[in-house]
């Protein structure tokens, strides 16, 4: 028996394990179902350059303590830094993201249309905030941005039934007031809060996965690869692996999806709620040809296209060419992929459904009382970027 058993060797599990090592803790084990560590942040060499097979992942500059920790494995000299250039592709223009801060980049007659719509949005008229996702989008941004961008784009990402989503997570959206939108059109520059990754790092010679590979290498025989978790018994706690091994620990930290394993020891009322945790899958496809844009990535609300975003790797990965697309796997059409190689990621985004906060509060409370802790995107069922995941792992290691 080890003191700490960590399920999953993605950013959360790797950061937690390495932080424990830093503190002199050696009684732990990390188990991972894949043959390679890194989770959604893994990379592969494609067409002579790295490609991130789990989608677009970058290291944000906003958490210095996290970066200091990660730079021990891949020194800062091995990274390039960028000012984010992300754009939205519309039929009449390609504008910078976020939409409402950059309508000044549109033809003037389009600016007028969008300004008129935003001016009468519910949040600007003082009407009560609605609870339904699609109604919230209209209330916050106006019917025109909702119709032309936010609703079709989110349908492509999360599915057609958007109103199963809550609105509690939408504070992640950049905050741009009507006054700031108007000022941006008058002064022809963006106003308001910038989105995440406004500045970011990306490795000079490698894909993002190289960082996590190095962190995995440090763990040596404390990392077991190629052995999936099939069962999690909260009454032990005990973990069953695909080879039949049963492992026990004083504390289990799960960074893998709760719905991907058989969880036993739950009260019936909570076990019935567990299938209510929903997620989406994403397929990543490499295309040899990239659009003529200086952007690092581009969002595509057009429902005629199966993918919702492209990553233009030649603009952040020196010496490369082409791009890769991200597509909700339900929408993925192999005949439209251009014949390039593809990677399907079953667990890509946890869905922020209306009942998710209540389910996770009860689940984590019950499991925590029995020595099983949730960590990271899947352990906490939150859409955390890798830098925030690492911060939470460092804090958990400190607390343990």
N, C-alpha and C positions, 0 to 999 in steps of 0.2 A: 504494500500500500504506500502511495505517495501522499504528500501533504496536499499538493495541488494537481488536479488533472484538467488540462486545457483542451477543449474540443475545437479543432479547427486551426489551421496554420495560415490564415489570412493576416491582414494587417493587425487586427485586434489580438489574435493569439500570439503572433510573433512579437509584437510590442510588449505584451504582458510578460511573456516568458523571458525576454531579454532584460526587462526592467527587474524582474525577480532575481536574475543572475547578478545584476549590478548590485543588488542589496545583499548578496551572499547566500541567497536561497538556492539550494540544489535539489530539494525534494519535490520535483514536479516532472510532469510528462505532457508532451503535446502530441495529439493524434490527428492525422489528416487523411482524408479518403483519397485525395489525388496523389499522383506520383511526384508532384512538384508543389512546393509551398508558394504562397502568394495570393491565393483566392482570386478575387476579381481583378487584382492588380498584376496578374502574371503577364508576361510578354513572350513573343516568339519572333524569330528572324524570318521575315517575309520579303521576298524580292530584294534581298541584300541589305535590308534595314529592319530595325525593330518595329513591332506592331503590338499594341496592348490588346490582348484577346478578350479581355473583360469589358472593353469600352474605354472611353477617355478618362484617364486619371492623371492628376497633376498635384504637385505639392504646393499648397498655399503658403504664402509668406507670413500670414498673420499671427502665427503661433510660434514665437521665437524659441520657447522651451522645447517644443516638439521638434523643430528643425535642428536645434543643437543636439538633441538625442539622435535623430536620424543621420545627421552629418557624421557621426562617429562611424557609421557603416559605409556611407558613401560621402566622402568629404565634399564640402561646398564647391571646391575647385572642379569637381566632376559634373557640375550642373550649370546649365544656362538659365538665366532669369528673363522673364518676359512680362510685358504689360499686356494684359488680356485684350485680344481682338476677337470678339465673338459677334456673329451677325445673324440676321434673320432674312431669309430669302422670300421675297414677295413678288407677285407677278409684275409689278411696275418698278421695283427697286430692291437693292440689298442694303439693309440699314443695320446699324450697330444695335446690340442688345445692351440694356433693356429697351423694349419697344417704345414705351411712353416717354423716355428721356431722349429719344433720337428720331422722332418724327420730323424734326427739322431737316433731316437728310432726304426727305421725300420731295417730289414736286409740290409746289406751293398750293395748288388746288387740293391735293391730298391732305396736306397739313390742315387746311381749313376744315375738311370733313372730319378728321379725327379730333381736332380741338373742340368742335361743336358737340361731338359725341361725349367726350370726356367731361365737358362743362356741365352736362346734365346727368352724369353718373350719380347714383344714389348717395355715394359717400360725400359728394360735393353739395348735394341738396339737403343733407342731413336726415335722410330716410333710414329706418332701422336696418342694421346689418342682417342679411338673410343667412340661413343655415345651409341651404343647398349649394353645392360647389359651383354649378353653372350660374346660378343667380348671384352668387358672391362675386364671380368674375365680372359680370355685367355691372353690379353695384360698385365695384372698385375701379374698373377701368373704362366703363362705357360699353355700349353694345357693339360698336364698330371694332375695337381691338379684340373684344371677346369673339365676335363672329369671324374676323379675318385671321386671327392668330391664336389666342389662348385656348379657345374651345377645340378647334381642329387639331392643334398641336398636342394638347393633353389627351385627346381621344387616341391619337396615334401612339402616345407613350403608354397610357394606362387603360385603354379600352373604352368602349362606347358608353358604358354606364358610369359617367363621371359623378353622378349624384350619390353614388355609394361612398364617395370620398367625403371626408370632413373638411372643415375650413380652418381647423385649429393649427395647421402646419403652414399656412400661407404667409405667416410672418417672414418666411425665408425669401419671399419675393422682394426684389429691390423696392425701396420706398421712394416714389416720385409723386409729388403733389401736382395738382392742376396748375398752380402758380409756377412751379418749377418747369412744367411742360411748356407753358406759355413763354416763360423766359428763354427756354432753350430754342424755341422757334424764332424769337426776336433776336437773340444774340448768337444763334447758330453754334451752340455748343451744349453738351449734356449737363444737366443739373440733377441733384438728388443723390441718393445712396447708391453706391456701386455694387454690383453683384459679387458673389463669392469668386475667389480666384482672380480678383482685379489685377493682382500680380502673382506670378507663380514660377516655380522651378520645374525644369524637365532635364533629365540626364543628357549630357553632351554626346555620349557614344552608345548609350544603351536605351532599352525601353524602361518603363517605370518598374517593371518586374525585377530588374537587377538589384534594386535596393532590398527587396524582400528576400531574394535568393541569398544575399549576403547575411541578412539577419537569421535566416534559417540555418546557414552553414555554422554559425557560432554555437548553435544548440547541440550539435553533435548527436549522440545517441539519446538525448532527451526529446528528440523529434522522431516520431514514427510516421512514415509516409505509406500511402497505398493501402490503408486499412480503415474502412469506413465505420463510423458509429451507426449502429442499427437500433440500439435501445438505450434509454436513459431512465433508470429507476430512481425516483426521488426518495424512496423510502430507505435507500442505502446510505449515501447515494452510491449507485453502481452503474457502470457503463458497459454495454456489450458491443463488441466489434464484429466486423463481418467475418473474421476468421474464427469466431466463437469464443475468443478471449473475453473474460469478464474482469474489469478493472474497478478497484475501489479507491476512494480518496477521502480525505477529511473534507476537502472542498472541491467541487467541480465547477469550472467556469466554462460555459458554453458560448461559443461565438458562431455556432452553426444554426441554421433555421430550425426552430422548434417543430415545425411541421414536416421536417425531412426525416425524423426518427420516430420510433415508437416510444412515447413517453408514458410511463406507468407510475402508479403511486399518487395520481391526482384524484381529488374528490370528483364525483360524477358530474357535479354542476360545472366545474371548471373544464373537465375533459370534453364536455359537450360544446364549450365555447372555443376550444383550440382551433378547430377547422375554420373559424371565422377570421383567422389571420391569413391575409391574402398577399400575393406577390405577383410580379410580372417577370417574364423571361425576355432576354434580349439576345439577338443574333448579330454578331459583328462580322462584316464582310470586307475584304480588301479589294479595292479597285485601282488598277494601274494608272488611270487618268484622274486627275483632280481638277475641279473648276478653277478658273482664273480669278483667284481672290487672295488677298493678303491675310485673310482671317485664319485664326487657329482652328476654329470650328464654326459651323453654320447650322442654324435650325431651319427645318423645312415643314411648315404647316400644311402644305399642299397634300390633300388626301389622296391624290392620284399617285403619289410616290409612296412606296411601302416604308422607307426609312424615315426617321424623324430628325436625325442629326448626322452630319459627317464631320470627321476629324481630318483636317488637311495636314498630314504629318510632315510634309516637306517644309511647312512654315514654322515648325518647332523642333523638328528632328533633322539635324544637319546632314546633308548628303543623301537624303531619301527622296522618294517621289510618290505620287499617288495619294490616296486617302483611304479611310475606312468608314463604313457606314454603321449606324446603330439602328436596329429595327426591332420593334416588339415582335417576338417570335411568332405570335398568332398571325401577324400581318406578313411575315417573311415569305417572299416568292423566289425560289431558287432561279426561276427563269429570268428574273429581273436583277439578279445579283451580278451580272456581267461575267460570270464564270470564275470569279475569284474565290479563294479559299474562305470558308466561314467557320465560326465558332459559336455554338449555342450555349448560353449561360442561363441555366434553369432559374436560379435565384439571382436576379439582377437588382430589382427595386422592391422593397417592402411597400405595400399599399397603405396609405393613411386613410383607411376606411373609418366611418363614423364611430364604430364600436371598438376600434383597435385600442384606444387609450385605456378603456375599462378592462379589456381582456388582459393587456400587458401588465397593468397595475396589479390585478389579482394574481396573475401567473407568477410574476417576479416576487411578489410578497410571499406567496405560498412556497415557491421553490427556494427562495432565499432563507426561509426558516428551516429548511432541510439541507442546507449546505450546498445548494446549486445556484450559481449566479449567472445572469445574462450579461453579455458584453458585446458592444459593437453593433453594426448594422443589423445583424440577424439575431444576436442574443437579446438585443433591446428592441428590435423591430422598428428601427428608425433609419431614415435615409441620411446616415452620416457619411461625410467625405472622409478620406483616409486620414487627413491630419487631425480631425476631431476624434476619429476612432482611436488614434494613437494617444491623444491627450487623455481620453477616458481610460485607456489601458494603463497609462502611467499613474493616473490617480488611483485606480483600483489596486495596482501593485503597492503603492504607498500605503493605502488603507489596510491591505492584507498584512 
